């Protein structure tokens, strides 16, 4: 069988080292020739942001971080950057924090030094997202790709285990979606398979020993690979569903991904048996779905969308919105009936088939 593909890698500098974030952030800011940083960090990440500010004094600290980046929140952050003559953005936090920095960079062109504190992966992509009027709008733009990412697994030691699990499964969803997303290629798939292996190894260790650095490092490494694969492969059915649910119903991002993943895997896997077997092997199982379910049981994964605020009466409108966004090359053809069945099983946490 002939191998033909086009793969585009994103230009980004990555520094991965535990217990060294502050020094590396200072180095990256200096490398960019910047002197007036805006540090974006939610109040909950204030103590971690303090470490960065001690090494790189901030021109301004911005703490208004809101899930799914409402457009009015983005506008206030943009004004703050302008008023303080900022020349670099330092984001310290999870996906919402990185997303806000991206929203500022989208209109200002300011470079971002991202310091992730969860396994969200947004820092490794050139994808931005904003919400307005219950609708999440996403796009791709080179300006929002952080120029540098400083990964430090020790910053995750304070991340509670349930959120670590949800965030890690969000990363796993990047891997699985990257196996059949619109622009998936063999490089994306290779990264995704290694990401699955690392996450499968790291997440149970995080649950077993939340203060152990080894499990945190493996999980963070896997999350980075997942994000790089996803940035290249694009958004598949899983992410289309989760973006609709998050934007329309303000569901928590990581938990939504963690719940929906097994249902999309069960939906698509039978249509691509070779890909399914590669995923299964990464899990160390004979079945991809069995491997995912075993991991979910090990880590106590979120189970049902109804636990996070989705009502059964919300499902028909969600089906309409998802149908309008389904990738045309999804392995299993999507129609109203099978999509509604998928969402209803995810809503009540029914066993996957």
N, C-alpha and C positions, 0 to 999 in steps of 0.2 A: 504494500500500500504506500503510495507516495505521500510525503509529508510536505505540506505547503502552508505557510502562515506568515503574517506580518505582526510583529510585536513591538510596541513602543514603551520604553522604560521612562519613568518620570525622573527628572534631575533633582536629586535631594541628598543632602548630607545627613548621615545618621551616626550618632554617638551612643553606644550601648555600654553602660558600666554602672554597677550598683554602688551606692553610697558616695557618688561623685557629682550629683546633678548641678549643684550651685557653681562649682568651678567650671564645669563644661558649658553651662549657660553663659557665664562671663566670657569664656573663650569665644563662643559662637557670636555673641553680640559684638565683641571686638573685631572678629573676622569680617563682620558685615560693615565695619566702620561706623557703627551707630553709637549714640551717646544719650539719647532721650527715650528710654523705653516706656511703653505703656504695658503694665503688668495686668493681665486679665485673669482673675481667679475669683470663684465664688467664695462667700464668707466661710463655707465649710472647709475650703482648702486654704484658708488664710495662713495657717501655721506653715504650710508647705511653701506658700508664696513668700513668706517672711525670709525663708532660706535663700530664695533667689534675689530678693531685694537687698539682702545683706551683702551679696556679691556684686550686684549691679543695681545701684540706686535708681529708683523709678522716677520718671517725670510725673507719672500719675498712676494710681492703682484704681482699677475698675472692678467692682464686685457685683454688678447687676447681671447675673447669668441666669437665663431661663431656658428650660427644655424646649427643643425644637426651634429656637431662635425666632421669636416673634419679631416682625419687621420694625415695630416701634422701639423695641429693645436694641436692635441693631442700629437704628438711627441715633439713639442717645450715645451709644458707644462711639459711633463715628464722629459725633460732635465733640466728645471728650478728647478724642485723639487729635482733632483739628485745633481745639482750643489750647492744648498743651504742646503743640508743635512736635508731636511724637515722630520718631524716625525708625522705630522697630516695635513690633508687638511680641510680647512674651506671654504665651498662654500656659497656665498651670492648672490642669484639671482634666475632666473627662470630655466626652464628645460634645456636650453643650458648650463648654468653654472654648474648645477648639473651633466649634462652629461659629461662635461669636467673633473670634479673631478672624476667621475667614470672611465673615460678613463685612468687617471693617476693611480687610485687605482688598475685597472685591471692588470697592469704590475708591480706595485711596492708593492702592498699589504698594502699601507698606509691607516689608518682609516680616515673616513670622518665624520665631523660634518657639517650637512647641515642646512642652514638657508634660507628657501624658501622666495621669494618675489613675486611669482605668485602662481596660483592654479594648476600648471602643474602636481604635484604628483610624479615626478620621484624620489624624495627623499625617498619615502616609498617602492621602488621596488629594486629588485636585477637584473634589466634589464639594459644592456648597449647598446649603439648604436654609430656607426661610419659611415661616408660616404667617399667613394672613387670612383672616376670615374663615378659619377652619380648614384651610387648604395648605398643604406643604408643597412648596415649589423647590425643585432642585435643579442644579446646573453644573456644568464643568467649565473651569476657567483656570488657566495657568497661574493667575495672580494669587489664588487662594492656597496653592500648595506651599506648605511651610518650607522655607529654605533649609532649615536645620531642625532635626528632632533629637532631643536629649532623652534617652530612655534610661531610667533608673528604677529597677525593680523594688528598691527599698522604699520608694514613695508609695508603693501599693500595700505596704505592711499594715497601714491603718485602714485600708478599704475593707469594710465588713464582709464576712464570708458570703452571705446571700447576694450582695451586690457584685462581689468578685465572680461568683458563679454565673449570674445573669450576664455580666459583661463579657466573661470568657466564652459563653455560649453565643453571644452576639458575634464575637470574633469567629467562632466556628461556623456561623451562618455565612460569613464572608467567604470562607473556604468552600463550603458546599455550593453556594450560588456561583462561585467562580468556575466550577466544573462545567457549567452549561449556560452561562450568561451570554448576552448577545455578541461580545467580542472575545469570548474565551479562546485561548490558544494553548499549545502544549507547555509554554513557559508558565502561564498562569496556573495551569493544572498541576505542574510540578511543585510550584510554590504552595499551592493550596493543600496538596497531599502532605507535604512536610509540615505545614501549619496544623493540619488535623492531628498528625502524630504528636507534635509538641504539646498541643492543647490537651489531647487525651492523656498525656503523661503528666502535665503540669497541674491541671485543675484538681484532680483528686488529692495531689500533694498540698495544694492550697487549703483544701477543706480539712485535711488531716493535721496540718501544721501551719496555721495562718501566719505565724511569725517566722517561718522558715524561708530563707531567700531562694533556695533551689527551685521550689515549685513556682514561686513568683517569677523567677527568671525564665523558666521554660514556658510559662503561660504568656509572658510578655513577648518573648521571641516568636511564639506561634501567632500571637495577635498581630505582630508586625508583618509577618509573611502573609497572613490572611488579608491584611489591608492592601499590601502591594498587589496581590493577585486580583483583589476586587477592583482596585483603581484601574487596572488594565482591562479586565474582563467586562466590567460594566454591571449594571443592576439587573438581576434576574427576577423571576417571579416572586421569590421570597421577599426581596427588598421592596418590590412594588407593593406587595400586600402590607408590609410593615410601615412604609412611608404613608400609605393611605390611612391606616389605622391611627398612626401617631398624629398626623395632621388633622384628621377629622374629629378624633375623639380624645386627643391629648393623652394617649396611653404612654406609660413609661417606656422609653426606647429599648433599653437592654432587655427588660422582662418580656416585652412584646416579641422581640426576636427569639428569645429563648423558648417561648411557648410555641411559636408558629413553625420553627425549624423542622421538627419531626414530621409534621403534616405535609410540608412541601417536599421533603425527602421521600416520604412514602408515595406521594403523588407522581413525582418525576422519575424515580429510580427504575421502575419496571420498563420504562421506554428506552433506557440507555444501559443495558446490562453490563457492558464492558466498563463504563464509568462507575457504575454501582460497585463492581468488584474492586476497583482501585480504591474507592472510599472505604469499603469493608476492610481491605488489607491495611489501610492506614489506622483503622480502629483495632486491628488485630483480631478481627472476627470474620466469619464467613458471609455475613449479611451486613450491609451498611446500616440499615435501620436497627438491627439488633445491637450493633456497636454503639450507635448513638444512644439508644435506649439504656444500654448498660451504663454508659457514662452518665447519663442523666440521673439514673438511680444512685450511682456512687456519690454524686455531688448534691443531690436534693434540688433538682431543677424546678423552676416555675412550671406550673402545669396547665393553667386555664386562663383564657383571656377575660372571663367573667370575674376573676379574682382581681383584675386591674381596672375595672370600671366599664368594660364593654357590656352593653345590654344586648339581649338577643334581638330586640327590635331594631338595633343599629345595623344588623348584618345586611339586609337587602340594599341599603344605600352604599355600604362598603363594597358589595359585589359590583354595583354599577360603576363605582369609581375605579376599582381594580381592573375590571374588564377593559376600560378605556386605556389602561397603561400596560397590559400584558405584553411582554416581548414576543414578537411574531415567531421566533425560533425556539420557544419553550419546548422541551422534549415531549411532554404530554399536551396535546391540544386542550385548551381551556375553554369551557363554556359556562353559561350561567349555572347550570345544575351542578357540575362537579366542583366549581369554585365555591358555591354556597355550601355544599357538603363539607368541603375542606374547612371553611371558616366556622361552621357550626361544630365540627369536631374539636377545633382549636378553642372555641368558646367554652365548651363544657369539659374540656380535658379528656375527651373520649380516647380510648386506646386506638393508636394508629393501625392501619391495615397495610 
